[in-house]
Amino acid sequence: MNTTIYLIRHSEPLKVHIGIELTNESLLEENKKTPLSITGEKLAEKLAKSTEFENLSSVWSSNYVRAIATAKYFASNNNLKTNIDERLDERIHGVNAYSELPLDFEKIQLTDASYKIGNGENQIEVQNRMYNSFLDILKQNKGRRVVIISHATAITFLLKKWCVIQYPNKYLFQNKSFFDGNWHYLETFKLTFDKDNTLIDIKLLEPEEMG
């Protein structure tokens, strides 16, 4: 029996309603605690009600607030608990402010797997922790259906385990394009594994396909 794992980016975070911030928090601390916006909550709740996500066996989330806030809807609709694994967290930038990042930071990180800044993470480090978490979840849920809520960059680096990704707009699995690299909140990838835990199909689910 095949195993289905849905890799989903978190919903829209709270950004536009933020005013003055009198805090000495680091970028990492701020990034981890950012909640969903009002729209983000509504969108996550709506997606989780799709028939595509019925009869889940487990729901997993990164340790970031916006991911947990997204995951709770999928868990609640299936009478499950939200499991949290910090190995599913977003890539650590290694700077104190986004303005400190080079303009081509994203491109360099995707094309140079060892590139990182300061105490940040490189592609290999993120991919390894993501993959180790993913394998644990996969092995514990053979023949079942699982949702994992994570982050765009972390998901991208994980997908490179099975796919060819050409910056900035081509994601290929078995020489077939399945994604154009134009990330949206709640972007959803459906991965199907056979009984030997071999990936046999990956598909980007469009909203109209999820009813």
Backbone as numpy.savetxt, mean C-alpha at the origin, in Angstrom:
# Nx Ny Nz CAx CAy CAz Cx Cy Cz
-6.41 -24.83 -4.33 -7.25 -23.63 -4.33 -6.37 -22.37 -4.33
-6.73 -21.40 -5.14 -5.95 -20.17 -5.23 -6.16 -19.26 -4.02
-5.18 -18.41 -3.79 -5.24 -17.41 -2.73 -5.32 -16.03 -3.37
-6.22 -15.20 -2.87 -6.38 -13.84 -3.39 -5.95 -12.83 -2.34
-5.04 -11.95 -2.73 -4.62 -10.88 -1.84 -4.83 -9.54 -2.54
-5.56 -8.66 -1.88 -5.80 -7.32 -2.40 -4.80 -6.36 -1.75
-3.95 -5.76 -2.58 -3.03 -4.74 -2.11 -3.67 -3.39 -2.39
-3.96 -2.63 -1.33 -4.71 -1.38 -1.50 -3.96 -0.21 -0.87
-3.85 0.87 -1.63 -3.30 2.09 -1.05 -4.35 2.71 -0.12
-3.90 3.33 0.95 -4.80 3.98 1.90 -5.65 5.03 1.21
-6.71 5.46 1.88 -7.60 6.49 1.34 -7.00 7.89 1.53
-7.74 8.91 1.12 -7.24 10.28 1.12 -6.91 10.79 2.53
-5.68 11.24 2.77 -5.31 11.73 4.10 -5.76 13.18 4.32
-5.76 13.59 5.56 -6.13 14.96 5.93 -4.98 15.90 5.60
-5.18 16.74 4.61 -4.16 17.72 4.22 -4.73 19.11 4.05
-5.81 19.21 3.27 -6.32 20.54 2.90 -6.90 21.31 4.08
-7.29 20.61 5.16 -7.91 21.30 6.29 -6.92 21.61 7.41
-5.64 21.36 7.15 -4.63 21.65 8.16 -4.28 23.13 8.12
-4.28 23.78 9.28 -3.91 25.20 9.38 -2.53 25.35 9.97
-2.38 26.22 10.94 -1.09 26.45 11.59 -0.69 25.20 12.38
0.56 24.83 12.27 1.07 23.68 13.00 2.21 24.13 13.91
1.94 24.24 15.20 2.95 24.62 16.18 3.48 23.35 16.83
4.41 22.69 16.14 4.91 21.41 16.60 6.35 21.23 16.16
7.08 20.47 16.96 8.47 20.14 16.63 8.59 18.71 16.13
7.48 18.13 15.73 7.50 16.76 15.26 8.34 16.61 14.00
8.98 15.48 13.90 9.73 15.18 12.68 8.76 14.85 11.55
9.26 14.87 10.34 8.44 14.50 9.18 7.91 13.09 9.35
8.73 12.19 9.85 8.32 10.80 10.03 7.17 10.70 11.03
7.28 11.40 12.16 6.22 11.37 13.18 4.93 11.94 12.61
5.06 13.06 11.92 3.87 13.69 11.33 3.22 12.78 10.30
4.05 12.14 9.49 3.57 11.27 8.43 2.83 10.07 9.01
3.35 9.52 10.11 2.74 8.34 10.70 1.37 8.62 11.31
1.17 9.81 11.83 -0.07 10.08 12.58 -1.16 10.77 11.75
-0.87 11.11 10.48 -1.86 11.80 9.66 -3.12 10.96 9.48
-4.28 11.46 9.88 -5.54 10.70 9.73 -6.11 10.86 8.32
-7.25 10.26 8.08 -7.95 10.45 6.82 -8.73 11.76 6.84
-8.94 12.32 5.68 -9.84 13.46 5.56 -11.28 12.97 5.67
-12.21 13.87 5.75 -13.62 13.48 5.78 -13.98 12.73 4.51
-13.50 13.26 3.38 -13.73 12.57 2.10 -13.07 11.20 2.11
-11.86 11.12 2.66 -11.14 9.85 2.72 -11.90 8.79 3.51
-12.52 9.20 4.60 -13.32 8.26 5.40 -14.50 7.74 4.58
-15.17 8.64 3.90 -16.35 8.25 3.11 -15.96 7.32 1.95
-14.84 7.63 1.30 -14.40 6.81 0.17 -13.99 5.40 0.63
-13.30 5.33 1.76 -12.89 4.03 2.28 -14.09 3.19 2.67
-15.05 3.83 3.32 -16.27 3.12 3.72 -17.02 2.60 2.50
-17.09 3.41 1.45 -17.80 3.01 0.24 -17.11 1.84 -0.45
-15.79 1.90 -0.60 -15.06 0.83 -1.28 -15.19 -0.48 -0.51
-15.09 -0.41 0.80 -15.14 -1.63 1.62 -16.47 -2.35 1.52
-17.53 -1.63 1.12 -18.85 -2.25 0.99 -19.02 -3.00 -0.33
-18.02 -2.90 -1.21 -18.10 -3.59 -2.49 -18.20 -5.10 -2.29
-18.96 -5.74 -3.17 -19.09 -7.20 -3.09 -17.74 -7.89 -3.32
-16.80 -7.19 -3.94 -15.47 -7.76 -4.17 -14.80 -8.13 -2.85
-15.15 -7.44 -1.78 -14.47 -7.63 -0.50 -15.32 -8.37 0.53
-16.25 -9.16 0.06 -17.01 -10.01 0.97 -16.22 -11.29 1.27
-16.49 -11.87 2.41 -15.89 -13.15 2.80 -14.37 -13.10 2.86
-13.85 -12.02 3.43 -12.41 -11.94 3.66 -12.03 -12.81 4.86
-10.81 -13.32 4.85 -10.35 -14.11 5.99 -9.54 -13.26 6.97
-8.89 -12.21 6.47 -8.16 -11.32 7.36 -7.89 -9.99 6.68
-7.65 -8.97 7.51 -7.35 -7.62 7.03 -6.08 -7.15 7.74
-5.13 -6.66 6.94 -3.85 -6.21 7.47 -3.60 -4.76 7.10
-2.86 -4.06 7.96 -2.58 -2.65 7.72 -1.17 -2.31 8.17
-0.62 -1.26 7.56 0.61 -0.69 8.08 0.30 -0.04 9.43
1.33 0.49 10.08 1.15 1.09 11.39 0.84 2.59 11.30
0.62 3.10 10.08 0.29 4.51 9.91 -1.22 4.70 10.12
-1.58 5.82 10.75 -2.97 6.07 11.11 -3.89 6.03 9.89
-3.46 6.64 8.77 -4.34 6.69 7.61 -4.59 5.31 7.00
-3.63 4.40 7.17 -3.82 3.04 6.68 -4.76 2.27 7.61
-4.55 2.39 8.91 -5.42 1.72 9.88 -6.86 2.22 9.74
-6.99 3.55 9.55 -8.32 4.15 9.40 -9.03 3.63 8.15
-8.27 3.30 7.13 -8.84 2.72 5.91 -9.21 1.26 6.14
-8.31 0.53 6.76 -8.50 -0.91 6.95 -9.70 -1.25 7.82
-10.04 -0.37 8.75 -11.10 -0.70 9.71 -12.43 -0.98 9.04
-12.69 -0.36 7.89 -13.97 -0.58 7.20 -14.04 -1.99 6.61
-12.93 -2.44 6.03 -12.90 -3.79 5.47 -13.02 -4.84 6.57
-12.38 -4.57 7.70 -12.46 -5.49 8.83 -13.87 -5.52 9.41
-14.45 -4.34 9.65 -15.78 -4.26 10.25 -16.83 -4.96 9.39
-16.77 -4.78 8.08 -17.76 -5.39 7.19 -17.66 -6.90 7.14
-16.53 -7.45 7.58 -16.34 -8.90 7.58 -16.23 -9.47 9.00
-16.61 -8.65 9.99 -16.56 -9.07 11.40 -15.17 -9.58 11.78
-14.15 -8.83 11.35 -12.76 -9.18 11.62 -12.09 -8.09 12.43
-10.93 -8.41 12.97 -10.07 -7.42 13.60 -9.10 -6.89 12.55
-8.60 -5.67 12.75 -7.57 -5.11 11.88 -6.21 -5.49 12.43
-5.47 -6.28 11.68 -4.12 -6.67 12.08 -3.12 -5.61 11.60
-2.15 -5.29 12.44 -1.19 -4.23 12.13 0.23 -4.80 12.09
0.95 -4.49 11.02 2.33 -4.93 10.88 3.15 -3.75 10.36
4.10 -3.28 11.17 4.88 -2.11 10.77 5.80 -2.40 9.58
5.97 -3.66 9.22 6.74 -3.98 8.02 6.01 -3.53 6.75
4.72 -3.20 6.88 3.92 -2.71 5.76 3.92 -1.18 5.67
4.72 -0.52 6.52 4.76 0.94 6.56 5.34 1.54 5.28
5.09 2.84 5.11 5.62 3.56 3.95 7.14 3.70 4.07
7.77 3.96 2.94 9.21 4.22 2.88 9.58 5.42 3.76
10.64 5.31 4.54 11.13 6.43 5.36 12.03 7.30 4.49
11.72 8.58 4.42 12.43 9.49 3.52 13.84 9.82 3.99
14.03 9.98 5.30 15.35 10.32 5.83 15.64 11.80 5.87
14.60 12.64 5.75 14.77 14.10 5.83 13.77 14.64 6.84
13.96 15.90 7.22 13.07 16.53 8.20 11.91 17.27 7.55
11.99 17.49 6.25 10.92 18.17 5.52 10.99 17.74 4.06
9.82 17.69 3.42 9.79 17.29 2.02 10.63 18.22 1.14
10.76 19.48 1.56 11.52 20.45 0.78 13.01 20.10 0.71
13.45 19.22 1.60 14.86 18.81 1.61 15.16 17.71 0.60
14.13 17.14 0.00 14.33 16.06 -0.96 14.74 16.62 -2.33
15.65 15.95 -3.02 15.98 16.35 -4.39 14.74 16.24 -5.27
14.67 17.06 -6.31 13.50 17.07 -7.18 13.29 15.72 -7.86
14.38 14.99 -8.11 14.28 13.70 -8.80 14.39 12.52 -7.85
14.06 12.75 -6.57 14.19 11.71 -5.55 13.42 10.44 -5.89
12.16 10.59 -6.29 11.32 9.42 -6.58 11.90 8.61 -7.74
12.32 9.29 -8.78 12.88 8.60 -9.95 14.16 7.86 -9.57
15.04 8.51 -8.83 16.30 7.87 -8.45 16.05 6.63 -7.60
15.11 6.75 -6.64 14.85 5.60 -5.76 14.28 4.41 -6.51
13.49 4.67 -7.54 12.90 3.58 -8.29 13.90 2.93 -9.24
14.85 3.70 -9.72 15.81 3.16 -10.69 17.12 2.71 -10.06
17.42 3.21 -8.87 18.64 2.82 -8.14 18.22 2.22 -6.81
18.21 0.90 -6.72 17.65 0.19 -5.57 18.40 0.45 -4.26
19.64 0.94 -4.34 20.44 1.16 -3.13 20.44 2.62 -2.67
19.76 3.50 -3.42 19.80 4.93 -3.11 18.91 5.28 -1.92
19.49 6.04 -0.99 18.71 6.57 0.13 19.40 7.81 0.67
18.68 8.53 1.52 19.20 9.75 2.12 19.23 9.60 3.64
20.34 9.93 4.25 20.46 9.93 5.70 20.02 8.63 6.34
19.09 8.75 7.29 18.57 7.57 7.99 17.32 7.01 7.32
17.11 7.40 6.08 15.96 6.88 5.34 16.20 5.46 4.86
15.24 4.96 4.08 15.32 3.59 3.56 15.52 3.61 2.05
16.23 2.61 1.57 16.32 2.45 0.13 15.29 1.43 -0.34
15.23 1.25 -1.65 14.24 0.36 -2.23 14.38 -1.07 -1.72
15.61 -1.55 -1.62 15.86 -2.93 -1.18 15.35 -3.15 0.23
15.61 -2.20 1.12 15.20 -2.34 2.52 13.67 -2.37 2.64
13.01 -1.48 1.92 11.55 -1.45 1.95 10.97 -2.73 1.35
11.52 -3.13 0.21 11.03 -4.33 -0.46 11.18 -5.57 0.42
12.31 -5.70 1.08 12.56 -6.89 1.91 11.57 -6.99 3.06
11.33 -5.87 3.76 10.40 -5.95 4.90 8.97 -6.16 4.41
8.61 -5.50 3.31 7.28 -5.70 2.75 7.08 -7.15 2.32
8.06 -7.70 1.64 7.97 -9.07 1.12 7.91 -10.09 2.25
8.69 -9.88 3.30 8.66 -10.80 4.44 7.30 -10.80 5.12
6.72 -9.63 5.28 5.37 -9.54 5.85 4.36 -10.21 4.92
4.48 -9.91 3.64 3.55 -10.46 2.64 3.60 -11.99 2.63
4.80 -12.57 2.67 4.93 -14.02 2.66 4.30 -14.65 3.90
4.49 -14.00 5.05 3.88 -14.51 6.28 2.36 -14.54 6.14
1.80 -13.45 5.63 0.35 -13.37 5.45 -0.14 -14.39 4.44
0.59 -14.53 3.34 0.23 -15.48 2.29 0.21 -16.91 2.82
1.24 -17.29 3.56 1.35 -18.66 4.06 0.27 -18.97 5.10
-0.16 -17.94 5.83 -1.18 -18.14 6.87 -2.59 -18.17 6.30
-2.74 -17.83 5.03 -4.08 -17.69 4.46 -4.24 -18.41 3.13
-3.65 -19.58 3.00 -3.73 -20.33 1.74 -5.18 -20.63 1.38
-5.54 -20.33 0.14 -6.89 -20.60 -0.33 -7.92 -19.59 0.16
-7.46 -18.50 0.75 -8.39 -17.51 1.31 -8.26 -16.16 0.60
-8.98 -15.17 1.14 -9.01 -13.82 0.56 -8.60 -12.82 1.63
-7.62 -11.99 1.31 -7.01 -11.09 2.29 -6.89 -9.68 1.72
-7.10 -8.69 2.58 -6.86 -7.29 2.21 -5.64 -6.79 2.98
-4.74 -6.12 2.27 -3.58 -5.46 2.88 -3.63 -3.99 2.50
-3.64 -3.11 3.51 -3.64 -1.67 3.27 -2.23 -1.13 3.54
-1.64 -0.53 2.52 -0.29 0.00 2.67 -0.19 1.33 1.93
0.96 1.60 1.31 1.27 2.91 0.76 1.85 2.78 -0.64
1.70 3.84 -1.45 2.04 3.76 -2.87 3.48 3.32 -3.13
4.43 3.98 -2.49 5.84 3.64 -2.74 6.17 2.25 -2.22
5.69 1.93 -1.03 5.95 0.60 -0.46 5.36 -0.50 -1.32
4.15 -0.28 -1.83 3.50 -1.26 -2.71 4.29 -1.39 -4.01
4.73 -0.26 -4.56 5.52 -0.29 -5.79 6.78 -1.13 -5.62
7.50 -0.90 -4.55 8.74 -1.66 -4.31 8.45 -3.14 -4.12
7.34 -3.47 -3.47 6.96 -4.87 -3.30 6.62 -5.50 -4.65
5.87 -4.81 -5.48 5.46 -5.35 -6.77 6.67 -5.67 -7.66
7.78 -4.99 -7.42 8.98 -5.26 -8.22 9.54 -6.67 -7.98
9.05 -7.35 -6.95 9.42 -8.74 -6.72 8.93 -9.63 -7.86
7.82 -9.25 -8.47 7.20 -10.07 -9.52 7.10 -9.35 -10.86
7.20 -8.03 -10.83 6.89 -7.23 -12.02 8.09 -6.41 -12.49
8.01 -5.98 -13.72 8.96 -5.02 -14.27 8.30 -3.64 -14.21
8.96 -2.71 -13.54 8.40 -1.37 -13.41 9.36 -0.38 -14.04
8.88 0.33 -15.04 9.68 1.30 -15.76 9.17 2.69 -15.43
10.02 3.49 -14.79 9.62 4.83 -14.37 9.29 5.68 -15.59
8.20 6.48 -15.56 7.26 6.60 -14.45 5.92 5.92 -14.68
5.72 5.27 -15.84 4.34 4.95 -16.20 4.11 3.56 -16.77
4.94 2.60 -16.45 4.71 1.27 -17.01 4.97 0.19 -15.96
3.92 -0.54 -15.61 4.00 -1.68 -14.70 3.64 -2.92 -15.49
4.56 -3.88 -15.59 4.37 -5.05 -16.42 4.43 -6.34 -15.61
3.49 -7.25 -15.87 3.54 -8.59 -15.31 3.40 -9.58 -16.45
4.36 -10.47 -16.58 4.39 -11.42 -17.69 4.28 -10.67 -19.03
5.02 -9.58 -19.12 5.12 -8.75 -20.33 3.82 -8.03 -20.71
2.86 -8.01 -19.79 1.61 -7.31 -20.05 1.45 -6.15 -19.07
1.08 -4.98 -19.60 0.90 -3.80 -18.76 -0.39 -3.90 -17.95
-0.31 -3.61 -16.65 -1.51 -3.66 -15.82 -1.76 -2.35 -15.07
-0.82 -1.39 -15.17 -0.99 -0.13 -14.43 -0.14 0.94 -15.10
-0.67 2.19 -15.13 0.05 3.27 -15.81 0.88 4.12 -14.87
0.98 3.74 -13.59 1.80 4.48 -12.64 1.17 5.76 -12.12
-0.05 6.05 -12.53 -0.76 7.24 -12.07 -1.56 6.90 -10.82
-0.94 7.05 -9.67 -1.52 6.59 -8.42 -2.68 7.46 -7.94
-3.74 6.78 -7.50 -4.87 7.43 -6.83 -5.01 6.82 -5.44
-5.70 7.53 -4.56 -6.00 6.93 -3.25 -6.93 5.75 -3.46
-6.73 4.72 -2.65 -7.50 3.48 -2.72 -7.24 2.69 -4.01
-6.10 2.95 -4.64 -5.71 2.13 -5.79 -5.67 0.68 -5.33
-6.30 -0.22 -6.09 -6.48 -1.61 -5.64 -5.92 -2.60 -6.65
-5.01 -3.43 -6.19 -4.43 -4.49 -7.03 -4.87 -5.85 -6.49
-5.36 -6.68 -7.38 -5.81 -8.02 -7.02 -4.75 -9.02 -7.47
-4.11 -9.68 -6.51 -3.06 -10.65 -6.80 -3.60 -12.05 -6.54
-3.40 -12.96 -7.49 -3.86 -14.33 -7.36 -2.66 -15.28 -7.34
-2.60 -16.12 -6.31 -1.51 -17.07 -6.15 -2.05 -18.49 -6.23
-1.27 -19.39 -6.82 -1.70 -20.79 -6.89 -1.34 -21.52 -5.60
-1.56 -22.82 -5.56 -1.35 -23.60 -4.33 0.10 -23.63 -3.90
1.01 -23.32 -4.82 2.44 -23.29 -4.49 2.92 -21.88 -4.16
1.98 -20.97 -3.96 2.27 -19.57 -3.65 3.01 -18.85 -4.77
2.75 -19.27 -6.00 3.31 -18.61 -7.18 2.28 -17.62 -7.71
2.71 -16.39 -7.97 1.80 -15.38 -8.50 1.44 -15.74 -9.93
0.14 -15.91 -10.20 -0.30 -16.28 -11.54 -1.08 -15.17 -12.23
-1.51 -14.17 -11.47 -2.24 -13.07 -12.10 -2.21 -11.84 -11.20
-2.12 -10.68 -11.83 -2.23 -9.41 -11.10 -3.08 -8.48 -11.94
-4.02 -7.81 -11.28 -4.96 -6.97 -12.00 -5.26 -5.71 -11.19
-5.28 -4.59 -11.88 -5.74 -3.35 -11.26 -7.25 -3.32 -11.35
-7.93 -3.21 -10.22 -9.39 -3.20 -10.21 -9.90 -1.78 -10.38
-10.76 -1.61 -11.36 -11.38 -0.30 -11.58 -12.65 -0.20 -10.72
-13.05 1.02 -10.34 -14.23 1.19 -9.48 -15.48 0.48 -10.00
-15.69 0.53 -11.31 -16.90 -0.09 -11.86 -16.88 -1.61 -11.76
-15.70 -2.18 -11.56 -15.59 -3.64 -11.44 -15.90 -4.09 -10.01
-15.94 -3.15 -9.08 -16.10 -3.52 -7.68 -17.50 -3.27 -7.15
-18.38 -2.79 -8.02 -19.80 -2.70 -7.68 -20.16 -1.94 -6.44
